[in-house]
Amino acid sequence: MTDTLGMLLTITLLIVAAIAIVAAVVTVYAKVPLEKKYDSAGGGLGGSFEAVWMPSAHEAGMERDRQTKRTAPAPAPGDPPSRIDGDRIVLDI
């Protein structure tokens, strides 16, 4: 009887420890800003997990990467240069 009770206690403790580890990893990962999560191209093992578990965040990261790589349109000949507004340069696109 004590062997069975000891085995059940051991299994219960292992399950609780596994749940605590998963909860800790999820909590730490959730606090990381999106800029840090997606500072790379999103490939590899981590990118596939994010595509499955957080598809909206993965799609937002992919859209951000597309917009980052997009080039600004060249000004047409005869267009006035950008205007300076205080300490800022404003580009009219």
TORBA-47683 format. One line per 3 residues: number of its first residue (from 1); for each residue x, z, y of N, C-alpha, C. Coordinates in nm, 3 decimals. Atoms other than C-alpha are relative to their C-alpha. Layout:
<atoms>
NUM) X/Z/Y/X/Z/Y/X/Z/Y; ...
</atoms>
This chain:
<atoms>
1) 0.082/0.000/-0.119/0.000/0.000/0.000/0.087/0.000/0.126; -0.086/-0.005/-0.118/0.280/0.083/0.244/0.075/-0.132/0.020; -0.066/0.130/-0.013/0.451/-0.250/0.167/-0.092/-0.100/0.070
4) 0.096/0.091/-0.062/0.135/-0.439/0.263/-0.019/0.035/0.147; 0.016/-0.044/-0.139/0.090/-0.234/0.579/0.123/-0.035/0.082; -0.123/0.035/-0.069/0.453/-0.285/0.675/0.012/-0.148/0.024
7) -0.005/0.145/-0.015/0.428/-0.660/0.618/-0.099/-0.045/0.108; 0.099/0.035/-0.103/0.110/-0.684/0.831/0.050/0.041/0.139; -0.054/-0.045/-0.127/0.277/-0.483/1.106/0.112/-0.092/0.048
10) -0.108/0.091/-0.035/0.583/-0.709/1.098/-0.054/-0.134/0.047; 0.060/0.129/-0.038/0.371/-1.025/1.112/-0.068/0.012/0.136; 0.068/-0.021/-0.128/0.165/-0.882/1.399/0.102/0.007/0.114
13) -0.102/-0.010/-0.103/0.479/-0.793/1.595/0.066/-0.135/0.028; -0.058/0.133/-0.021/0.625/-1.141/1.542/-0.095/-0.090/0.078; 0.098/0.081/-0.072/0.304/-1.305/1.662/-0.008/0.043/0.146
16) 0.006/-0.050/-0.138/0.287/-1.082/1.970/0.127/-0.040/0.076; -0.124/0.040/-0.065/0.654/-1.154/2.048/0.000/-0.149/0.034; 0.006/0.144/-0.025/0.598/-1.530/2.014/-0.094/-0.031/0.117
19) 0.094/0.022/-0.110/0.296/-1.516/2.246/0.061/0.045/0.132; -0.064/-0.049/-0.123/0.493/-1.310/2.500/0.107/-0.097/0.049; -0.104/0.095/-0.039/0.780/-1.560/2.497/-0.063/-0.126/0.060
22) 0.068/0.120/-0.052/0.545/-1.857/2.546/-0.060/0.029/0.136; 0.059/-0.036/-0.129/0.363/-1.675/2.828/0.107/0.012/0.108; -0.108/-0.013/-0.097/0.694/-1.594/2.999/0.053/-0.137/0.043
25) -0.050/0.134/-0.032/0.815/-1.955/2.979/-0.100/-0.074/0.088; 0.103/0.068/-0.080/0.484/-2.089/3.115/-0.005/0.059/0.141; 0.004/-0.064/-0.132/0.485/-1.835/3.399/0.119/-0.042/0.085
28) -0.119/0.040/-0.076/0.841/-1.916/3.503/-0.008/-0.147/0.038; 0.009/0.144/-0.027/0.781/-2.292/3.478/-0.106/-0.031/0.105; 0.107/0.024/-0.096/0.459/-2.270/3.681/0.043/0.035/0.142
31) -0.044/-0.041/-0.133/0.644/-2.104/3.971/0.104/-0.094/0.060; -0.100/0.094/-0.051/0.898/-2.386/4.005/-0.072/-0.104/0.087; 0.065/0.099/-0.086/0.808/-2.613/4.300/0.008/-0.140/-0.060
34) 0.005/0.136/0.054/0.714/-2.973/4.225/0.126/-0.078/0.034; -0.121/0.073/-0.037/1.020/-3.098/4.413/0.113/0.027/-0.098; -0.104/-0.033/0.096/1.244/-2.917/4.165/-0.035/-0.054/-0.139
37) 0.039/0.049/0.132/1.040/-3.024/3.862/0.029/-0.148/-0.015; -0.009/0.145/0.008/1.056/-3.391/3.946/0.116/-0.056/0.081; -0.112/0.054/-0.076/1.397/-3.430/4.108/0.072/-0.110/-0.075
40) -0.058/0.111/0.075/1.499/-3.672/3.832/-0.107/-0.107/-0.021; 0.093/0.111/0.021/1.332/-3.992/3.715/-0.115/0.037/-0.092; 0.110/-0.042/0.085/1.113/-3.799/3.472/0.012/-0.046/-0.143
43) -0.016/0.047/0.136/1.252/-3.943/3.155/0.046/0.111/-0.093; -0.051/-0.097/0.095/1.371/-3.770/2.846/-0.108/0.086/-0.063; 0.091/-0.087/0.073/1.214/-3.490/2.647/-0.097/0.071/0.093
46) 0.087/-0.072/-0.094/1.078/-3.298/2.948/-0.109/-0.088/0.057; 0.099/0.092/-0.056/0.902/-3.602/3.090/-0.113/-0.029/-0.097; 0.106/0.027/0.097/0.715/-3.665/2.768/-0.090/0.122/-0.017
49) 0.085/-0.120/0.006/0.597/-3.302/2.752/-0.091/0.009/0.121; 0.082/-0.006/-0.120/0.475/-3.320/3.112/-0.108/-0.107/-0.004; 0.101/0.104/0.009/0.295/-3.645/3.042/-0.115/0.043/-0.090
52) 0.104/-0.046/0.092/0.103/-3.473/2.761/-0.072/0.121/0.056; 0.061/-0.127/-0.037/0.044/-3.124/2.903/-0.047/0.004/0.145; 0.042/0.003/-0.141/0.018/-3.198/3.278/-0.003/-0.145/0.048
55) -0.002/0.142/-0.037/-0.080/-3.564/3.318/-0.016/-0.024/0.150; 0.017/0.022/-0.143/-0.190/-3.526/3.681/0.131/0.025/0.075; -0.128/-0.027/-0.064/0.144/-3.372/3.782/0.100/-0.111/-0.033
58) -0.090/0.108/0.039/0.330/-3.640/3.587/-0.031/-0.127/0.080; 0.039/0.119/-0.076/0.130/-3.918/3.757/0.037/0.015/0.147; -0.038/-0.023/-0.139/0.191/-3.758/4.098/0.151/-0.019/0.017
61) -0.144/0.019/-0.006/0.564/-3.749/4.026/0.039/-0.147/-0.009; -0.031/0.143/0.013/0.566/-4.112/3.919/-0.037/-0.074/0.129; 0.041/0.063/-0.126/0.374/-4.214/4.235/0.099/0.034/0.111
64) -0.099/-0.040/-0.099/0.619/-4.016/4.449/0.129/-0.079/-0.018; -0.120/0.079/0.027/0.909/-4.195/4.280/-0.018/-0.144/0.045; 0.026/0.138/-0.044/0.746/-4.533/4.345/0.006/-0.011/0.151
67) 0.000/0.006/-0.145/0.693/-4.453/4.712/0.138/0.027/0.058; -0.135/-0.027/-0.047/1.046/-4.319/4.749/0.086/-0.124/-0.010; -0.081/0.119/0.021/1.194/-4.640/4.615/-0.047/-0.119/0.083
70) 0.054/0.110/-0.079/0.975/-4.857/4.836/0.081/-0.016/0.128; -0.078/0.025/-0.122/1.163/-5.021/5.125/-0.094/-0.013/0.120; 0.078/0.013/-0.123/1.041/-5.009/5.482/-0.003/-0.146/0.042
73) 0.006/0.140/-0.041/0.921/-5.339/5.622/0.095/-0.026/0.117; -0.092/0.038/-0.107/1.167/-5.519/5.845/-0.081/-0.038/0.123; 0.073/0.039/-0.122/1.060/-5.561/6.208/0.008/-0.151/0.021
76) 0.003/0.143/-0.030/0.958/-5.907/6.313/0.081/-0.027/0.126; -0.074/0.031/-0.123/1.168/-6.086/6.575/-0.091/0.012/0.121; 0.077/-0.016/-0.123/1.050/-5.994/6.922/-0.078/0.131/0.005
79) 0.067/-0.130/-0.003/0.898/-5.660/6.819/0.083/0.099/0.082; -0.078/-0.100/-0.075/0.991/-5.374/7.049/0.064/0.100/-0.097; -0.062/-0.099/0.088/1.227/-5.115/6.904/-0.088/0.123/-0.011
82) 0.078/-0.122/0.018/1.097/-4.783/6.784/0.005/0.083/0.127; 0.004/-0.080/-0.122/0.997/-4.537/7.051/0.054/0.139/-0.029; -0.054/-0.136/0.011/1.158/-4.200/7.115/-0.100/0.093/0.065
85) 0.101/-0.095/-0.045/0.910/-3.916/7.147/0.061/0.139/0.001; -0.069/-0.129/-0.005/1.099/-3.609/7.263/0.130/-0.008/-0.078; -0.119/0.002/0.085/1.360/-3.536/6.998/-0.020/-0.083/-0.125
88) 0.032/0.075/0.123/1.194/-3.758/6.737/-0.003/-0.150/0.027; 0.011/0.146/-0.005/1.223/-4.130/6.671/-0.122/-0.038/-0.080; 0.125/0.038/0.065/0.883/-4.276/6.588/0.006/-0.148/-0.034
91) 0.003/0.139/0.045/0.866/-4.594/6.381/-0.145/-0.045/-0.013; 0.135/0.055/0.009/0.551/-4.799/6.429/-0.003/-0.101/-0.113; 0.005/0.089/0.116/0.473/-4.956/6.094/-0.136/-0.062/-0.009
</atoms>
